[in-house]
Amino acid sequence: MEEVAECYLMELTQRSLLQVTERNACGRARTFVMHDLVREVTSIIAKREKFGIAYGDAGTTQVLHEARRLSIQRGAKSLNSLASSRLRSFILFDTEIPSSWIYDISSSFRLLRVLCLRFASIEQMPCVVTELYNLRYLDFSHTKVKEVPASFSKLVNLQVLDLRFSYVDELPLEISMLTNLRHLHVFVVHDVQQRSLNCFGSTKFLGNICHLKNLQALYTVSANKYLVSQLGNLTLMRGLGIMKVQQSFIEELWNSLTKMPNLSRLLLFASDMDEILNLKMLRPLPNLKLLWLAGKLDGGMVPSLFSKFEKLTQLKMDWSGLKEDPISSLSHMLSLVNLCLNGAYDGEQLTFCAGWFPKLRSLQLVDMEHLNLIEIEGGTLMSLHTLELTGLRNLKAVPEGIKYIRTLDQMFLTDMSNEFIERLLGSDHHIVQHIPDIRNFGSSDTQEANNFISLEYLAKKYGTGALKYSPAE
């Protein structure tokens, strides 16, 4: 059904009812806008057909009591109650209302199928939620919700549960009774810039996960030997984030992953900085498009397994402990569009040779403390649009080869040395003068600036609300 929905979205775009304003690194549409005239027509039709209403827009000072779908843009406090017994969808955009209003208004939600309270000021789920037997989609992301009640077992029709950027760190046994669940996103974010190994919390899954046979996306759960052995039963899985991985069960985990023929997105984090992961004997995952691998790799080398990921477009490697320049080993991945090396390499030099990475659009080099030279030959990185250099304190000179990358239109710098910035603005400025958008965020800059670049980074990786990926998308 997700593929059918995306086809509908593309058809609306082709008919110019929606316009694409932003795409991810792979070219997939992420953000859409509707033209004012089209929006006015659709709004009129939606009201006339009693399809739905956007409360807070001009001309919608009163809610149609027969509307089946309601989104509140602003002015929610003026709504004391919802008289409609037909309400099927409730989406709240007004973040300035107290939690008491939400708890009171939710008593009108008996037939609801879609409930979105993203960014709402609440610390616990309204009691009525577990009585919404028709609920298909439930979103409490970016809230202060800490707990999922055991009574969630009543929501037998639930297909999507979104708890990203909430405070939930444990899922009750009863979650495994939601056999229609297709997308489960739940993680606590500790480091929004994703520069540390424990940037995401690991959610404990207490139930029997093999009961969730319809599950297509699961982000993120804490690994244990029993859970990884059961993952192989989830044959419809397309996206998986798994934390606290240990070498003692890495082979069993990978065997489970090979039973997921449609798996395209994988986040795999080691249990700690000392855990060494040996991937040498593992089989390739034929449809993998995104891989985020965090933790030391056996032998300090890029596994030969990587060369067999023919469809891989996005790769992020964190704290891999690589001893040799990984660029030559990764250059054979011709489909790669997005590459991030975060503390992955302990050496002093990276070299990009002519002809390498023909499709790469985004490159991030982060927190490699010994790196002092980046050599870029002409004819490499010919499609690169975004370059991020973060925490490369030993890099004193702007890489000369950047001048060959004429497609480059964004360059983000964070926590770089003063000498690097001085040369960028002075003697090395000619190297980057063709780049229209260069932004520097120092370690002493405001939190707003650091949040800006990190959230943009999340959006590029996961779209949503991402994250867009969240690691979720």
N, C-alpha and C positions, 0 to 999 in steps of 0.2 A: 504493500500500500504506500510505502514511502516513495518508491520509484514512480508510481502512478501520480502521486501528489506533485512530485517534481516535474513531471511531464505537463501537468496542468499549469504549473507556475511558468514553465518555459513557453507554453502556448499563449498565456496572458501577455508575456513579454513580447513575443513575436507579433501579437496583434496591437502592440503599443498601448495596452491598457496599464501596463507597468513598464518602468524604465529602470535598467540596471545602472546603479551609480557606483558600485564597488564590487570588485572581484577578488577572490583570494589568489594566492601565488600560483595556483594551478589553473586559473581562468574560470573557476566556478563562481557564479553569481552569489554574492553575499548580502548586498544591500540594494533595496529597490525603493523607488519613489513613484507616486502616482501624480500625474499632472492635475493641477487645480480644477480644470474643467471636467476631467474624467471623474475626479473625486466628488465633485458636486452632483454630477448625474447619478453616480452609484449611491451616494448618500440619500438622494431623493427616492430612488427605487427601493433601497433597503428599508426606508421608513414605510413606503406605500405597501410593500409586500410583507411588512412586519418581520423582516429578516433580522434586523438589528439596528442599534443606534449608538452613536458616539456621544456620550453625555459630556457637556462642557464646551462643545463646538457652538458657534454662532447659530442661533435659531433652534437650539435644543435645550431650552431652559426647563422643559418638563419631560419626564421619561414616559414613553409610550408604554402603557401597562401591559400591552400584548406583545411587546418586543421579545423575541426569543434569544437575542444576543445583545449584551450590553458591555461596552468599554467606557470606562470613566477617565476622561482626559484630565479634568480639573473640576474644582468646586464640589467635591464629594461630600463635604460637610453639610451642604444644603439638602442632601438626601437623608431623610430620617428613616425611611423604610422603603422596601421594594414590594409593591403590591402584586407584581406579576407572578402568577403561578406557572407560567410557561417558560421561564428563563432557563436556557440551556447552556449559555456561555457567559462568564463574568471575568473581565480582564480589567485590572486596576492599574492605571498609570499615575494616579495622584499619590505621591509619596509623603504628603504633608498632613496626613490624617492620623489620629491616634488609634492605637490598637483596639480600644473599646468600641470605636465605630465599626471596625471590621467584624468584631465578635457579634455585635448586635445585628448588623445587616445580613450576616451569613445565615440567619434563621430563615431567610427567604429562598434558600438554595436547594430545595428538596429534589428537584429534577435535573440538577446541573450535570453537564457532561464535561465542561471545560472550566477550570478554576485557575486563574493566574494571579498570584499576589506577589509577584517579583518586586523586590525592593521595599516591600511593606514593612512598617514599623511594628513587628510582632516577634514575640519570643517563644510562643507555643502555637500549635495548630488549633484553630477553632474546633470545639467539640463536635460540631455538626458535620465536619468533614467526613468522619468515619461512617456517617449515615447516608452518604451520597452514593447510593448503590449504582447509579448510572454513570458515575465519573469515569472518564477515559483519560483525561489529561490534568495533571496536578503540578503546579509550579510554585514552590516556596524558595526559589533560589535568591541569593543576596538578601536573606533575612537573618534574624538572630535565633531562628528555631533550633533547638538543641536536641530534640527527641522525637522519634517516630513511635507513636503509641502502638501497643499490641493489637488494639482494635482495628488496625489497618487491614487485618485479614478479611474484613467485610467488603472491601473494595475489589470484588472479584473481577470487575470489568476494566480495571485500571490498566492502561497501556503505557503511559508515560509518567514517570515520577522524577521531577527535577529538583534536586536539593543542592545544586552547586553553590559554592560560596556561602553556605550556611554553617551552623556549628554542630551539625550531626556527625558523630564519629562512630556510631554503632547502629546496625540495622537489626531489629528483633527477629526472632525465629519465625514470626508470622508472615514476614515478607515473602517467604518461599511459598505461601499459599496463593499469591497473586499470579496465577498461571498464565494470565493474558498479558503480563508485563512484557513490553518490547524494548523500552528504553529506561535505564536506571542510572541517573547521574547524581552522585553524592560524593562531595569531597570538601574538606576544609583547606583553605589556602593559607600557608604560613609565610610564603615569600612570593609576592605578586610579580617580582622581576624574574623569578625562576632561576636564580643564580646558585641556589643551594640544593643539596641532594634531597632534603626533606621539605621541598617547597610545597608539596601537597601532603595533607594528612592521609593516613591509611585507614579506611573505614572497615570496621570488623563486621563480617557477615556471619551471623550466628546460625542461620537456617541451612537447609539442604538445597544448594543452588541448582542441583540437577533437575529440580521440579520446574524451573523456569525455562522450559524448552523453547518458548517463543522469544526469548531475550535476544536482541540484536546489538545492543550497546550497553556496556557496563563500565562505569568510571566512578571511583576507583576503589578497589577492595584490597584488603591486606591478605597476603598469601599465607597459606599453610599447606602441609603435605596433603591433607584430606581435600581441601578445596581445589587444589590444582589437579588432582586426580579426577574430580567430578566435572571440571570444566569441559572435558571432551564430549559431554552429553549435550552441550549447547551448540549444536551444529549450525544454527542460523546466525551465529555471532558475526558481526561486521566490525565492531569497535570494542576494544578491551583495554582498560588501564589496571595494572596490577602492581602492588607495592610490596615491600619487605620480602623480595625474592632471595632465596638462598641457593647456593650451588648444590646443596644436598638433594634438591628436588627440581633443578632446572631442566633436566632431561625429561622427567615426567610431565612437567609443565609444557614443554615444547611438543611432546607427543599429543597432549590434549589440544594444543593450538593447530596441529596439522589435521585435526578432525573438523576444523572450521573452514570449509572451502571458500567461504565468502569473506573471510577476515581481511580487512583492508587497513585498519588502524590499530596499532599496538603501542601501548606505553608500558615499559617494563623497568621497574626501579629496584635496585639491590637493597638489601636490608640495612646496610651501613657502608661507610667509606672503605672499610677493610674487607668486605665481602668481594671475592673474585669470581666472576662469571666466565665459565668456559663454554663457548658456543661453537667450538670447532667441529664437533661431530653431529651437529643438528641439521635437519633437513630444511630446505628453503620453504617459505610460505608464498605460494605462487601469485597471490592477488594482493599482497601487501603494498600499500601506497604511502603509508605514514608509519615511521618507526621512531620512537623516542626511547633511547636506551641510556639508563643512568646507573653508573657503577663501574668498577674496575674490570677490565677485560684480561683474560688469561694471556700471559706472555707479553702484554703491552703492545699488542698488534691488532689491526683491524681484521676481524674474522673473514676468512675466504668466503664464508656464507653470504656476505654482503654483495658479492659480485653476481649472485644468482637471483637477487631481488630485481628482476627486470622491470617491474612496474612501479618501483619505489619513486615517489616524487618529493617526499619530505622526510628529512633525516635530522634528528637532534641527538647528539652524543654528549653526555655529561660525565665529567670526572672519570674518564675511561682509563687514565694512567698510560696513555700511549707513549712509547719511547721513540718511535720513528715517525717521520712526517707522514700523516695519514692521507694527504691530498692525492698522492699518486694512486693509492689503493682505492680511493673513492671516485677517482676520475672515470672509471669504467662504468659508472652508474649514469648512463646517458639520459635517463628520464628525469633526473633529479632537478627539482625546481626550487627547493628551499633547503638550505643546509645551515645548521647551527652546531658549532663546536664550543662547548661550555666547560672550561677547565679540563678538556679532554686530552690535551697534548702537553707533555712535559719538556719538549725540546725548544730550540731557539729559533728555528727557521721554518717557514712554510713557503712552498713553491707551487705556483700555478703556471703550467706550461701551455703553449699554444694548442688550441683545439679542444682543451678540456672544458667540461661542464657547458655544453652548447645551449642548454635550456634553463640553466640556473638563473632565477630572477631575484632571489634574496639570499644574502650571505651574512651570518652573524658569527663573529669570533669574540669569545667572552672569557675573561679571567684565566688566561694562560700566562702565568707570572714570569716565565723564562723567555717568552717569545720576544725577540728583538729585531726580527727582519721578516718582512713579507715580500716575496719576489713575485711579480706578476708580469708575464710575458705578453707581448702583443698577440692578439688572436685568441685569447682565452676569455672566459666569462662574457661572451659576446651578447648575452641577453640580460645581463645583470641590471636590475633597477634599484635595489636597496642594499646598502652596505652598512652594517652595524659593527662598531668596534667598542668593546666594553671592558674596562678593567685591565687593559694591556699596558701595565705600568712601565714595562721595560722597553716598550716600543717608542723610540724617541723621534723617528723621522717618518713623514708621510710616505707610504709605499709609492715609489716612482711610477709603477705600472698602472696606477689608477687612471693616469691620463689617457691610456689606451681604451678604457671602458667608456665609450661614448654614449651608451644607453643609460648610464647611471644618472638617476634623478633625485635620489635621496641618500643622505649619509648621516647616520646618527652616532654621536660620540658620547660615551658615558664613563666617568672616572678614568679618563686618560691623563697622562702625565702633563705637567705644565709645559715642559719642553716640547712635547708633541703639539700642543695647542698653539704655542708661540710660533713654531715652524709652519703650522698650517696657515696661520694668519700672516706670516712673513715670507721667508725664503722659499717655502714649499707651496705657496698659494697657487702658483701656476699649474700645479698638478691637479688641483680640484676646481679650478675656475669654471669648468664646464658643467658643474653640478649645481642645479638651481636651488636645492633645498638641503642645507647643511645645518644641523642642530647639535649644540654641545651642552651636555648635562654633567656638571661636575659633582663630586661627592658632597660639596657644601651647598649645592643648589637646593631650592625649595622642594618639599615633598610633592607639591603639585607637578613640578617638572618631571620628577622621577616617575610619578604615577602615570603621567602622560605617555612617556616612552614605553613603560612596561605594559600598559593596557593596550597600546597600539601593537606591541609585540604579541600579546595574547590574541588579539583580534586576527592578526595575520596567521597565527598558527591554527586557531580553532574556530574562527568565525564567531561564533556567538558569544555568542554570547558568550569560551571560551572563554577564553578562553576564552566569541560568538561562541573551545576547546578545548571556555571551557574546554579542557581537553576533550570536550564532548563532541565537538563537531570537526 
